[in-house]
Amino acid sequence: MSILIENIKELIQVEENPKLVVKGKDMANMQTIKNAFLFIEDGLISAYGNMEDLNKSEYLSAAKDVEVIDASDRMVFPSFVDSHTHLVYPASREIEYIDKIRGLSYEEIAKRGGGILNSARLMQKVSEEELVESALLRLKEIITYGTGAVEIKSGYGLTVESELKMLRVIKRLKQISPLVIKSTFLGAHSIPIEYRDKQSKYVDIVVNEMLPQVADEGLADYIDVFCDKGFFTVDDTERILEAGLKYNIRGKIHANELDYSGGVQAGIKYNALSVDHLEFIGDAEIEALLNSETMPTVLPGAAFFLGMKYSPVRKMIEAGLPVALASDFNPGSSPSGNMQLIVSMASILYKMIPQEAINATTINTAYAMGISHQVGSICIGKKANLYITTPIPTYEFMPYYYGANKADVIILNGKVVKVN
């Protein structure tokens, strides 16, 4: 079936010549078409333009079965691309949330065996079927908010068996979900308690036991390390990234969330696709990123939920960097995959104008997932992953009217998706 969307109030993020990234002052620019149409055929964006140029009979006769959608007073956006999540997990962690309210820090909770280690203990007990079932519910939820592509990390296993279990679950999700999904191996997410005084031995397990099996089964698109204060060192990180490259698995790094960790520079040294979190970013990190192909990715949900300092996004943009924004959907530090809320946080907390926030959650996050050729903008030949809004006055309304779901009709792979 083909789809013709007509009378679109405004078609957002149009690209005739697709860009890999949007950086610096260009992040404030975004092409749109008012009073537009969009034609979808064979799951791809086939044509678009002004309504005055639409020869409706041409499109209706060109395909045997065409669904016509009237988008009067509504806008069409490319689907969000969420390039950093941990949405496969065994259970929520709201009790730790109460500990945070009472004043315990992220590091303090981790030191006493909470946080990631709490999820890791539960992960050993849960079945693959249970993980698939719960993750599918979360995927359906983020679809309703307009997400069309998502990266999912392992990292709540921390044993060979449990890490492989998580990655096999993600592989199954790729097969049964309409979303574009990328899988990231994050065996180095935390240091198990039994290895706290012999951290290098755990790194040995990640490199010599986990990674070969992950590669042999083709379970990971990327490899990740939590390079930060109280977690993995720069030496650990470089060792793991180098091992990943031997299997042609590129890095994506957790860096500089808790301190100036050296994680940004380590990621750049090994040509990581992205370095994520970045609450602690100074001139040295910015300079290094300017001379790299690594996407700086900020995770507003985690900083907001944990009450942390906010990444200096304005300084990064003014220096000429691209910035991506992702949800960090996980049970401990960012229990939400709502990318509309991330766009609002971008404007409210990071002083990004709407155009910058939209660029940061579409084109730039597509780059951070390595799927720029597939999604991230309205471009002929790209996958028809998009959403039609509820009636809204302007695209600036998206971050302004926070808390309400403005995505009405969801289209993934060229098909209207029913999620309820």
KAWO-V966821 format. One record per helix or strand of 2 or more residues. SS is the DSSP state (2 for helix, 1 for strand). FROM is the first residue (numbers start at 1). TO is the last residue. If there is no record, write none. Layout:
SS/FROM/TO ; SS/FROM/TO
This chain:
1/2/12 ; 2/24/28 ; 1/32/41 ; 1/44/50 ; 2/51/53 ; 2/56/62 ; 1/66/70 ; 1/75/78 ; 1/80/82 ; 2/94/101 ; 2/106/111 ; 2/116/123 ; 2/128/144 ; 1/147/153 ; 2/160/176 ; 1/180/188 ; 2/193/195 ; 2/199/216 ; 1/222/227 ; 2/234/246 ; 1/250/255 ; 2/263/269 ; 1/274/277 ; 2/283/290 ; 1/295/298 ; 2/300/306 ; 2/313/318 ; 1/324/325 ; 1/329/330 ; 2/339/350 ; 2/354/360 ; 2/363/369 ; 1/386/389 ; 2/397/400 ; 1/407/412 ; 1/415/416
